Amino acid sequence: MPEYSYRCDSCENTFSIVCSIREYEDTHLCNRCGSKCSRDYLQDLSTLNASVKLGDNELKTLGHLAQRNTDRMSDDQRNELHRKHNSYKEDIPEKTLPKGMSRIKKPPKIKWTKK
């Protein structure tokens, strides 16, 4: 069932109601002060993207699978995975170069932005 968010016009109280579409009403009475409340569409829109998840049978690409698994991880797990993934780049053993030659360090990546 859908969840509808409301905001009280007088006391600024916000609350949500879960009801079927048939039971939906555009206005409700505030559960704190009893005055008229109207729909809070901004709250509904902010949770819209977070509430839509792909099921296992809807995953079509490896990107979808990776995104789903990343969303399930905590910040610590993501940071650890990132550290493990990038650690091999730092641990490459240096091969000896012929006499008179030196190695050039790769410059850091440049992030391009629009002005």
JORA-V267154 format. One line per field, one symbol per residue. ss: DSSP state (a for helix, b for strand, c for the rest). psi: psi as a letter, one per 20 degrees, with the letter a starting at -180 (. if undefined). Layout:
# JORA-V267154
ss = ???
psi = ???
This chain:
# JORA-V267154
ss = ccbbbbbbcccccbbbbbccccccccbbbccccccbbbbcaaaaaaaaaaaccccaaacccaaaaaaaaaaaccaaaaaaaaaaaaaaaaccccccccccccccccccccccccc
psi = qqppqqpphgjkpqrqporrhhipqhqrqpigijrpqrqnhhghhhighhioqprhiiohrhgggggghhhiqrhgggggggghhihhhhjpppqpqqpiqqqpppqqqpopqq.
